[in-house]
């Protein structure tokens, strides 16, 4: 029996209210604490209300319409403090850069609105004599300043090859994909099953744990997923302590060591955790990359993944 999709009334109005609060808070690099607490309360409240509606209807957020599900996932994503802080600081940077450009053009009176949200594309910009509105994909919240600057320049001054290159390169990075996958997986109901058609993730974990972690790594939840993988074959979700591996790798034509390498990469995320450098989240530190290259068939696995990526693209 197919469950019909449910739309949540006024959810878009609520998201717009939250976006305005975020923009207001991002007028300084260190937001007002009382207003920040109020924002987190609003986000938690919104998420709880939607989950309560779903419970009453005996459905999960995965059964919401596409637009309602995306807004729910976005709100839930921002209930994680680290995500909200990145979101705020990047909104602040974009706001500053936009106002600097407008000041140079002597357009200070123009109203500005900046939003990071889960757009279908990379960014959207609208500009008139009275208002500048910039919408940026949530995937950019951890982008370096030069990428954020490139987004503002493209939206306000028109596209140029260098800015376009910076934006596209970042949009194909693992950092960008990780945020999109975080958002996708929030409302995705995965029947957690480590047993694939060809490979069992529990078996692969036991082998890797003994070989590379001296059998000291506590096993996370392991599952295969059908989800669209944005050129990325695995994902570690710290909030759920879960590793999700794309079923693309559960295939007789993909050597076992390739699936092992992707699982090893995700286990390194669990092992190393997240480092913060200058207000940005660093998941691929120098130590991470050094450990990654310890994988016995690193070069061969890397070649295989590049080949699979080119077939997916």
C-alpha positions in Angstrom: 0.0 0.0 0.0 1.5 3.4 -1.0 1.3 6.0 1.7 0.1 9.4 0.2 2.4 12.3 0.7 1.4 14.9 3.3 1.9 18.6 3.0 2.5 20.6 6.3 0.4 23.8 6.4 2.3 27.1 6.8 5.7 25.4 6.8 7.1 27.8 4.2 5.8 30.8 6.2 7.6 29.3 9.3 10.9 28.8 7.3 10.8 32.4 6.0 10.3 33.6 9.6 13.4 31.6 10.7 15.4 32.9 7.7 14.6 36.5 8.6 15.7 35.8 12.3 18.9 34.3 11.0 19.7 37.2 8.8 19.0 39.6 11.6 21.2 37.6 14.0 24.0 37.6 11.4 24.5 41.3 11.5 27.5 40.7 13.8 30.1 37.9 13.9 29.0 37.1 17.5 25.2 36.9 17.7 23.2 38.1 20.7 22.9 35.2 23.1 19.3 35.7 24.1 18.2 36.0 20.4 20.4 32.9 19.5 18.6 30.9 22.3 15.3 32.1 21.0 16.2 30.9 17.4 17.3 27.5 18.7 14.0 27.2 20.6 12.0 28.1 17.4 13.9 25.5 15.3 13.4 22.8 17.9 9.8 23.7 18.3 9.2 23.6 14.5 10.8 20.2 14.2 8.9 18.8 17.2 5.6 20.1 15.8 6.2 18.4 12.4 7.3 15.2 14.1 4.2 15.3 16.3 1.9 15.8 13.2 3.7 12.8 11.5 3.2 10.6 14.6 -0.5 11.4 14.8 -0.9 10.5 11.1 1.2 7.3 11.7 3.7 8.4 9.0 7.4 9.5 9.1 8.9 12.8 7.6 9.9 10.6 4.6 6.1 10.6 3.7 5.9 14.4 3.5 5.7 16.2 0.1 9.0 17.1 -1.4 8.7 20.8 -0.3 7.6 20.0 3.3 10.2 17.3 3.7 13.0 19.6 2.5 12.0 22.3 5.0 11.7 19.8 7.8 15.1 18.4 7.0 16.6 21.9 6.9 15.1 22.9 10.3 16.3 19.6 11.8 19.8 20.1 10.4 20.0 23.5 12.0 19.0 22.1 15.4 22.6 20.7 15.5 24.5 23.5 17.1 27.6 23.2 14.9 25.5 23.4 11.8 23.6 26.5 13.0 26.9 28.2 13.9 28.4 27.6 10.5 25.1 28.8 8.9 25.2 32.0 10.9 28.9 32.9 10.3 28.6 32.2 6.6 25.4 34.4 6.4 27.4 37.1 8.2 30.3 36.9 5.7 27.9 37.1 2.7 26.1 40.0 4.3 29.4 41.9 4.9 30.7 41.2 1.3 27.4 42.3 -0.2 27.3 45.5 1.7 30.9 46.3 0.8 30.1 45.9 -2.9 27.0 48.0 -2.6 28.9 50.7 -0.6 31.5 50.9 -3.4 28.6 51.4 -5.9 27.1 54.0 -3.5 24.0 51.8 -3.2 23.8 51.8 0.6 20.1 52.4 0.7 19.3 49.1 -1.1 17.6 46.5 1.2 19.5 43.2 1.4 18.3 39.6 2.2 20.6 36.6 2.3 19.5 33.0 2.8 21.3 29.7 3.0 18.7 27.0 2.3 18.4 23.6 0.5 18.0 24.9 -3.0 17.8 22.6 -6.0 20.6 24.6 -7.7 23.8 26.3 -6.4 22.5 29.8 -5.9 19.9 32.4 -7.0 20.2 36.1 -7.1 17.7 38.9 -7.6 18.6 42.5 -7.9 16.6 45.7 -8.4 17.1 49.3 -7.5 15.4 48.7 -4.1 16.4 45.2 -3.1 19.2 42.6 -3.4 18.1 39.0 -2.6 20.7 36.2 -2.5 19.8 32.6 -2.0 22.6 30.1 -1.6 22.6 26.3 -1.3 23.1 25.1 2.3 26.1 23.0 1.0 28.2 26.2 1.0 27.9 26.9 4.8 31.4 25.5 5.3 32.9 27.1 2.2 36.1 29.2 2.5 35.8 33.0 2.3 37.1 33.1 -1.3 34.2 30.8 -2.4 31.7 32.9 -0.6 33.2 36.0 -2.2 32.9 34.3 -5.6 29.2 33.7 -5.0 28.5 37.3 -4.1 30.5 38.6 -7.1 28.6 36.3 -9.5 25.3 37.3 -8.1 25.9 41.1 -7.9 28.4 41.8 -10.6 27.7 38.9 -13.1 29.5 35.7 -13.7 33.2 35.6 -14.5 35.4 32.5 -15.2 37.5 32.6 -12.0 34.5 33.0 -9.7 32.6 30.3 -11.6 35.6 27.9 -11.3 35.8 28.5 -7.5 32.1 27.8 -7.1 32.0 24.7 -9.2 35.1 23.2 -7.7 33.7 23.6 -4.2 30.3 22.2 -5.3 32.1 19.0 -6.4 34.0 18.7 -3.1 33.3 16.1 -0.4 32.6 18.9 2.1 29.7 20.2 0.0 28.3 16.7 -0.7 28.5 15.8 3.0 26.1 18.6 3.9 23.7 17.7 1.1 23.8 14.1 2.2 23.2 15.1 5.9 20.1 17.0 4.7 18.9 14.1 2.5 19.4 11.4 5.2 17.5 13.3 7.9 14.1 12.4 6.5 15.2 9.2 4.7 13.9 6.1 6.4 16.6 3.5 6.0 15.8 -0.1 7.0 19.2 -0.5 8.5 20.8 -3.6 7.0 24.5 -4.2 6.9 23.9 -7.3 4.7 24.1 -6.4 1.0 23.6 -8.6 -2.0 27.4 -9.2 -2.3 29.1 -7.6 0.8 28.3 -7.6 4.5 29.3 -4.3 6.2 29.7 -6.0 9.6 32.3 -8.4 8.1 34.2 -5.5 6.3 34.1 -3.5 9.6 35.6 -6.4 11.6 38.4 -6.8 9.1 39.2 -3.1 9.0 38.9 -2.6 12.7 41.4 -5.3 13.4 43.8 -4.3 10.6 43.9 -0.5 11.0 42.4 0.4 14.4 43.9 -2.4 16.6 40.3 -3.6 17.1 39.7 -0.5 19.3 37.1 1.3 17.3 33.5 1.0 18.6 31.3 -0.2 15.8 28.9 2.5 14.4 25.6 1.6 12.9 26.2 0.3 9.4 23.8 0.3 6.5 23.6 0.3 2.7 21.5 3.0 1.1 19.8 3.6 -2.3 20.1 7.4 -1.8 21.5 9.5 -4.6 25.2 9.9 -3.7 26.4 13.2 -5.4 29.6 11.5 -6.5 30.1 10.3 -3.0 29.9 6.6 -2.0 29.8 6.8 1.8 28.8 9.1 4.6 29.4 9.2 8.3 26.6 10.8 10.4 28.1 11.8 13.8 24.7 12.6 15.3 23.5 9.1 14.7 26.9 7.4 14.8 25.9 5.8 11.5 27.9 4.9 8.4 25.8 4.8 5.2 27.4 3.2 2.1 26.0 3.5 -1.4 24.6 0.3 -2.9 26.6 1.3 -6.0 29.5 -0.6 -4.3 27.5 -3.7 -3.5 28.1 -5.1 -6.9 29.8 -8.2 -8.3 31.8 -5.9 -10.7 33.2 -3.8 -7.8 36.1 -5.4 -6.0 35.8 -5.9 -2.3 38.8 -3.7 -1.5 36.9 -0.7 -3.1 33.9 -1.1 -0.7 36.5 -1.7 2.1 38.3 1.6 1.3 35.1 3.7 1.3 34.1 2.1 4.6 37.6 2.8 6.0 37.4 6.4 4.9 34.1 6.9 6.8 35.5 5.1 9.9 38.3 7.6 9.9 35.7 10.3 10.2 34.4 8.6 13.3 38.0 8.0 14.6 39.2 11.6 14.0 36.1 13.6 14.7 35.8 17.2 13.6 38.4 19.9 14.0 37.6 23.6 13.9 40.0 26.0 12.2 39.2 29.7 12.0 35.5 29.1 12.4 35.4 26.4 9.6 34.8 22.7 10.1 37.8 20.6 9.1 37.0 17.0 8.4 40.0 16.2 6.2 43.0 17.2 8.3 46.6 16.4 7.4 46.5 13.5 9.9 43.2 12.2 8.3 44.8 12.2 4.8 48.0 10.5 6.2 45.9 7.8 7.8 43.8 7.4 4.6 46.9 6.6 2.6 47.7 3.8 5.1 45.1 1.7 3.3 47.0 -1.1 1.6 45.4 -0.7 -1.8 44.9 3.1 -1.6 46.0 4.0 -5.2 44.0 1.1 -6.8 40.9 2.0 -4.8 41.2 5.7 -5.6 41.4 4.8 -9.3 38.3 2.6 -9.1 36.3 5.4 -7.4 37.3 7.9 -10.0 36.2 5.5 -12.7 32.8 4.9 -10.9 32.4 8.7 -10.5 32.9 9.4 -14.2 30.2 6.7 -15.0 27.8 8.3 -12.5 28.3 11.9 -13.8 
